[in-house]
Amino acid sequence: MPEDRQPTNGEMITLTLTAMANGGKSLGRDHRDRVIFVPLTIPGERVRVELVESKPRFGQAALVEVLEPSPDRIEPRCPHFGPCGGCHFQHINYQAQLRHKESVIIDQLRRIGKFAQIEVNSTIENPEPWSYSTEVIFHRTADDALGFWSPSLKQIIPIEKCHIIRDELQDLYQQFDLNLESLRRLVLRIGDDGELLAALETDDNEPPTLTADFPISVNLLLPDGKTANLVGNNHTVYEVKGRSFRVTAGCSFYPSSRAAELVVDTVLNYASLSEDDRVVELYCGVGLLTAFLAGSALELVGIESNDDAIADLSANLDDFDNVTIYQGSVDQVLPILKESPDVLIVEPSSDGLLPEVLDEILRLCPERLIYIGSDIATTARDGRRLEDKGYQPIEVQPIDLWPQTYHVLTVSLWKLERQR
């Protein structure tokens, strides 16, 4: 046992919860003034919990009983809620979910970013708070069923029904009868045209023998991130704001086209492009934002490393002649760029920006910078450095791409006010 960890002995304590923490747990303070984090609870509730991890400054607890429930508490739809771990907020009504996500963003910007005052807009709600996701990822359980990884149980648990995926994927999953010992992961997708796709990841990278009595494309996901097409197409098609985008199995896309529209509209609003503006976009993916930005700019330079995403991007932007795409990692390609853009858009992974990438962004000195982040903690961290180098935070717009979970996308606008 680590020296700073103390035995809990199943200690029971009563807490009044005061705030929502980043990660979906509510927090309160015990009699020693330590912060105690409790999942499946809501700020304002009085609860009885069992301490499962104890450290000198904080602890983790499991909910035992809600003594005084919040008026925002509702009955979860899913029988797997809690052990599954894929959803965190099904016990909270949807409007309250939005408010709690906003409060976490404000807290993280203040505590990690040290922003005393920053304008955070109300969270844009998802028009589809249930049955919204066009993709679902399953793993194989010990007895060859399909299920989700449970963080609390530390194992893959079988799933009967998932309430956040599209109904068509639920129906497809229930038709699957796989006897594939080497299967590690199964990805199911549905396009906006109704076409179904399955992508398999196996231990031996050997294509399985498959039979199906319904139309579906099948692909094999390889260790290098590429896709081997086995049956049908290697991609699904999504329509966003009147444009079609193909997305190869293994490439990332937003959870639904309607959610993607919210991001596109927010980015275009913040970019405020004129026909003379030059744009640099980092981590282009399949070219969703690229297409709409290029349509309003003089020229756009983008960077993307994934081979399949590059192929998708080329197909999705075939009608543009003002786009130049560099294939490679951002940290290697960005130093090649010399001309300062009017607008730079960056959408890194949840880990945020590498220090060397942020250095190169600061070297280019774009007039306006749009940061799209999926983890507010790393956004706050990177934002602190941007502000130190002369970028003024103008506005942060949370967008609820993932209802029923603690995850939230933020689009923030930064303008160069001075150089330090």
C-alpha positions in Angstrom: 0.0 0.0 0.0 1.4 3.5 -0.9 2.6 5.5 2.1 0.1 8.3 1.6 -2.9 5.9 1.3 -4.7 4.9 4.5 -6.9 1.9 5.1 -10.6 2.7 5.0 -12.0 -0.4 6.8 -15.3 0.3 5.1 -15.8 3.5 7.0 -19.3 4.9 6.7 -19.7 8.7 6.7 -22.5 11.2 6.0 -21.9 14.1 3.6 -23.6 17.1 2.2 -22.5 17.5 -1.4 -21.6 21.0 -2.6 -20.3 20.8 -6.2 -19.8 18.7 -9.3 -16.2 17.7 -10.0 -14.6 17.2 -13.4 -15.1 13.5 -14.1 -18.8 13.3 -13.1 -18.5 12.9 -9.3 -20.1 15.2 -6.7 -17.9 16.3 -3.8 -18.4 17.2 -0.2 -16.1 17.5 2.9 -15.8 15.1 5.8 -15.3 16.0 9.5 -11.6 16.4 8.8 -12.3 18.9 6.0 -11.1 16.5 3.3 -12.7 16.5 -0.1 -14.6 13.3 -0.7 -15.7 12.4 -4.2 -18.9 10.3 -4.7 -20.2 9.0 -8.1 -23.9 8.8 -9.0 -24.8 11.8 -6.8 -25.9 15.4 -7.3 -24.7 18.6 -5.6 -27.1 19.6 -2.8 -27.8 16.1 -1.8 -27.2 14.7 1.7 -25.9 11.1 1.3 -24.5 8.2 3.3 -21.3 6.8 1.7 -18.7 4.1 2.2 -15.1 5.3 2.0 -13.2 3.2 -0.5 -10.0 5.2 -0.8 -8.5 7.4 1.8 -5.6 9.9 1.4 -4.5 12.7 3.6 -6.2 15.4 1.5 -9.0 13.6 -0.2 -11.0 10.4 -0.4 -13.1 8.4 -2.8 -16.4 6.9 -1.7 -19.2 4.7 -2.9 -22.8 5.8 -2.6 -24.8 3.8 0.0 -28.0 5.8 0.5 -29.4 9.1 -0.6 -30.8 10.7 2.6 -32.0 13.9 1.0 -32.3 13.8 -2.8 -31.9 16.7 -5.1 -35.1 17.8 -6.9 -33.1 17.2 -10.1 -32.8 13.4 -9.4 -34.6 11.1 -11.8 -34.8 7.4 -12.3 -32.1 6.2 -14.8 -33.4 4.6 -17.9 -30.7 2.0 -18.2 -30.6 -1.2 -16.1 -26.8 -1.2 -16.5 -26.4 2.4 -15.2 -23.7 2.5 -12.5 -21.7 -0.6 -13.1 -21.5 0.0 -16.9 -19.6 3.3 -16.5 -20.4 4.6 -20.0 -22.9 7.0 -18.7 -22.5 9.2 -15.6 -25.6 11.4 -15.4 -28.6 9.3 -16.2 -29.8 10.0 -12.6 -29.9 13.8 -13.3 -32.6 15.5 -15.4 -31.2 16.9 -18.7 -31.4 20.6 -18.0 -29.5 20.1 -14.7 -26.8 18.1 -16.6 -26.2 21.1 -18.8 -25.9 23.5 -15.7 -23.5 21.1 -14.0 -21.2 20.9 -17.0 -21.1 24.6 -17.2 -20.2 24.9 -13.5 -17.3 22.4 -14.0 -16.0 24.4 -16.9 -16.0 27.6 -14.9 -14.3 25.9 -12.0 -11.5 24.3 -14.1 -10.8 27.6 -15.9 -10.5 29.4 -12.6 -8.5 26.8 -10.7 -6.2 25.4 -13.4 -6.2 28.3 -15.9 -6.2 31.0 -13.2 -8.8 33.0 -15.2 -10.5 35.2 -12.6 -13.0 36.4 -15.2 -13.8 34.6 -18.5 -17.1 34.5 -20.3 -18.6 31.1 -20.4 -21.8 30.8 -22.3 -24.7 28.4 -21.3 -24.1 24.9 -22.6 -25.8 24.3 -25.9 -28.1 21.4 -25.5 -28.1 18.4 -27.7 -31.4 18.1 -29.7 -31.0 14.3 -29.2 -30.3 13.6 -25.5 -31.1 9.9 -26.0 -30.4 7.4 -28.8 -28.0 9.8 -30.4 -24.7 8.0 -31.1 -24.1 6.6 -34.5 -21.2 4.5 -33.2 -20.8 1.9 -30.5 -17.8 -0.1 -29.4 -18.1 -3.5 -27.9 -15.5 -5.8 -26.3 -15.7 -9.6 -25.9 -16.6 -10.8 -22.4 -15.0 -13.9 -20.8 -17.9 -16.1 -22.0 -17.9 -14.7 -25.5 -20.7 -12.2 -25.2 -20.4 -8.6 -26.2 -20.2 -5.9 -23.6 -18.7 -2.7 -22.2 -15.7 -2.2 -19.9 -16.8 -1.5 -16.4 -14.4 0.8 -14.5 -15.9 -0.1 -11.1 -16.0 -3.9 -11.7 -12.7 -3.9 -13.6 -14.1 -6.2 -16.2 -16.1 -6.3 -19.4 -19.8 -6.8 -18.6 -22.5 -8.0 -21.1 -25.0 -5.4 -22.2 -28.7 -6.0 -23.0 -29.6 -2.5 -24.1 -27.8 0.8 -24.5 -30.0 4.0 -24.4 -27.5 6.4 -26.0 -26.8 4.6 -29.2 -29.1 4.8 -32.3 -32.0 2.3 -32.2 -30.7 0.7 -35.5 -27.4 -0.1 -33.8 -29.3 -1.7 -30.9 -31.3 -3.9 -33.3 -28.1 -4.7 -35.2 -26.2 -5.7 -32.0 -29.0 -8.1 -31.0 -28.8 -9.8 -34.4 -25.1 -10.6 -34.0 -24.0 -14.1 -33.3 -20.3 -14.1 -33.2 -18.2 -17.1 -32.4 -14.8 -15.5 -32.7 -12.3 -16.3 -30.0 -9.7 -13.8 -31.4 -12.2 -10.9 -31.4 -10.9 -8.0 -29.2 -13.2 -5.2 -30.2 -16.3 -4.7 -32.4 -17.2 -1.3 -33.7 -20.7 -0.8 -35.1 -21.7 2.3 -37.1 -24.7 3.6 -39.0 -24.5 6.3 -41.6 -27.1 9.0 -42.3 -28.1 7.0 -45.4 -29.0 4.1 -43.1 -26.0 2.0 -44.2 -24.5 -0.3 -41.5 -20.9 -1.0 -40.9 -19.0 -3.4 -38.6 -15.3 -3.1 -37.9 -13.5 -5.9 -36.1 -10.2 -5.8 -34.2 -8.7 -9.3 -33.6 -5.7 -10.7 -31.7 -4.2 -12.3 -34.7 -5.1 -9.7 -37.4 -6.6 -12.5 -39.5 -9.9 -11.8 -41.3 -12.7 -14.0 -39.9 -15.1 -16.1 -42.0 -18.4 -14.2 -41.8 -22.0 -14.8 -42.9 -24.9 -12.3 -42.5 -28.5 -12.4 -43.5 -28.7 -8.6 -43.6 -26.8 -5.9 -45.6 -23.8 -4.7 -43.7 -20.2 -3.7 -44.6 -17.4 -5.4 -42.7 -13.9 -4.2 -42.1 -10.8 -5.3 -40.2 -9.0 -2.8 -38.0 -5.3 -3.2 -38.2 -2.6 -2.4 -35.6 -1.3 0.5 -37.7 -4.6 2.3 -37.6 -5.5 1.4 -41.2 -8.6 -0.5 -42.3 -8.8 -3.7 -44.4 -12.1 -3.9 -46.3 -13.7 -7.4 -46.2 -17.3 -6.9 -47.3 -19.1 -3.9 -48.8 -17.8 -0.4 -48.1 -14.9 0.7 -45.9 -16.8 3.9 -44.8 -20.0 5.4 -43.6 -21.5 8.6 -44.9 -22.8 11.5 -42.8 -24.6 14.7 -44.0 -23.8 17.9 -42.2 -25.4 21.2 -43.3 -26.1 19.9 -46.8 -22.7 18.4 -47.4 -21.8 14.7 -47.4 -18.8 13.4 -45.6 -17.4 9.9 -45.9 -15.7 8.5 -42.7 -13.6 5.4 -43.0 -13.9 2.7 -40.3 -11.3 3.6 -37.7 -11.5 7.4 -38.3 -13.1 9.7 -35.8 -16.3 11.7 -36.2 -18.6 13.5 -33.9 -21.3 11.3 -32.3 -24.0 12.4 -34.6 -24.5 14.7 -37.6 -26.8 17.0 -35.6 -24.1 17.4 -32.9 -21.6 18.1 -35.6 -23.7 20.9 -36.9 -23.6 22.6 -33.5 -19.8 22.5 -33.6 -19.6 23.8 -37.2 -21.9 26.7 -36.5 -20.0 27.7 -33.4 -16.6 27.5 -35.1 -17.8 29.5 -38.1 -19.3 32.2 -35.8 -16.0 32.6 -33.9 -13.8 32.5 -37.0 -15.8 35.3 -38.6 -14.0 34.8 -41.9 -13.7 37.2 -44.8 -12.8 36.3 -48.3 -9.3 37.6 -47.7 -8.6 35.5 -44.6 -5.9 32.8 -44.5 -6.7 29.8 -42.2 -4.5 27.1 -40.6 -6.3 24.0 -39.2 -4.5 21.5 -37.1 -5.7 17.9 -36.7 -8.1 18.1 -39.7 -9.5 14.6 -39.4 -11.8 13.8 -42.3 -12.3 17.4 -43.2 -15.6 18.3 -41.6 -14.5 21.8 -40.3 -12.1 22.2 -43.2 -14.9 22.2 -45.8 -16.9 24.9 -44.1 -13.9 27.0 -43.3 -12.5 26.8 -46.8 -15.8 27.8 -48.2 -15.5 31.2 -46.6 -11.7 31.9 -46.7 -9.1 32.9 -49.3 -7.0 29.8 -48.5 -6.7 27.0 -45.9 -3.7 25.0 -44.9 -4.4 21.9 -42.9 -2.4 19.1 -41.1 -3.5 15.5 -40.6 -1.4 12.4 -39.9 -3.9 9.4 -40.4 -3.7 7.8 -43.8 -7.4 6.9 -44.0 -8.4 10.3 -42.7 -6.3 11.9 -45.5 -8.1 9.7 -48.1 -11.5 10.7 -46.7 -10.5 14.4 -46.5 -9.4 14.3 -50.2 -12.7 12.9 -51.2 -14.7 15.2 -49.0 -13.0 18.3 -50.2 -12.8 17.4 -53.9 -14.6 20.5 -54.9 -12.2 23.0 -53.3 -9.0 24.4 -55.0 -8.0 26.7 -52.1 -7.0 23.9 -49.7 -3.5 22.6 -49.1 -3.1 19.6 -46.8 0.1 18.4 -45.2 0.3 14.8 -44.2 2.2 14.2 -41.0 2.3 14.8 -37.3 1.5 18.4 -36.3 4.7 18.8 -34.3 6.8 17.9 -37.3 4.8 19.7 -40.0 3.9 23.0 -38.2 7.6 24.3 -38.2 7.5 24.2 -42.0 4.7 26.9 -42.1 6.1 30.4 -42.3 3.2 32.8 -43.0 1.1 34.0 -40.1 -2.6 33.1 -40.6 -5.5 35.3 -39.8 -7.2 32.4 -38.0 -5.8 29.1 -36.5 -8.1 26.3 -35.5 -6.8 23.5 -33.3 -8.7 20.4 -32.0 -6.2 18.2 -30.1 -6.8 15.0 -28.3 -8.0 15.1 -24.7 -4.3 15.3 -23.7 -4.2 18.8 -25.1 -1.3 20.4 -27.0 2.3 19.3 -26.8 4.5 22.1 -25.5 6.4 22.1 -28.9 3.1 22.4 -30.8 2.1 25.4 -28.6 5.5 27.0 -29.2 5.0 26.8 -33.0 1.4 28.2 -32.7 2.8 31.1 -30.8 5.5 31.6 -33.4 2.9 31.9 -36.1 1.0 34.5 -34.1 -2.4 34.1 -35.6 -4.7 37.0 -35.0 -7.6 34.7 -33.8 -7.2 31.3 -32.4 -10.1 28.8 -31.9 -9.4 26.0 -29.5 -11.8 23.0 -29.6 -11.3 20.9 -26.5 -12.8 17.6 -25.2 -11.2 17.9 -21.7 -11.6 21.3 -19.9 -8.7 20.6 -17.6 -6.2 20.5 -20.5 -8.0 23.4 -22.3 -7.5 25.5 -19.1 -3.9 24.5 -18.9 -3.1 25.4 -22.5 -5.3 28.5 -22.2 -3.1 29.7 -19.3 0.0 29.6 -21.5 -1.9 31.3 -24.4 -2.9 34.2 -22.1 0.7 34.5 -20.8 1.8 35.0 -24.4 -0.7 37.7 -25.2 -3.9 35.9 -26.2 -7.0 37.3 -24.6 -9.8 34.8 -23.9 -12.9 36.2 -25.6 -15.5 33.6 -25.0 -16.1 29.9 -24.3 -19.0 27.9 -25.7 -19.7 24.5 -24.2 -21.6 22.1 -26.5 -23.2 18.9 -25.1 -22.1 16.4 -27.7 -22.4 13.5 -25.2 -25.6 13.7 -23.1 -25.9 11.4 -20.1 -22.1 11.6 -19.6 -19.8 14.1 -17.9 -18.0 14.8 -21.2 -18.5 18.1 -22.9 -16.9 19.8 -25.8 -15.8 23.5 -25.5 -15.1 25.9 -28.3 -13.1 28.9 -27.2 -12.0 32.0 -29.0 -8.7 33.8 -28.3 -7.4 37.0 -29.8 -3.9 38.3 -29.9 -3.8 41.5 -27.9 -0.1 41.9 -27.2 3.2 40.0 -27.4 5.2 39.4 -24.3 
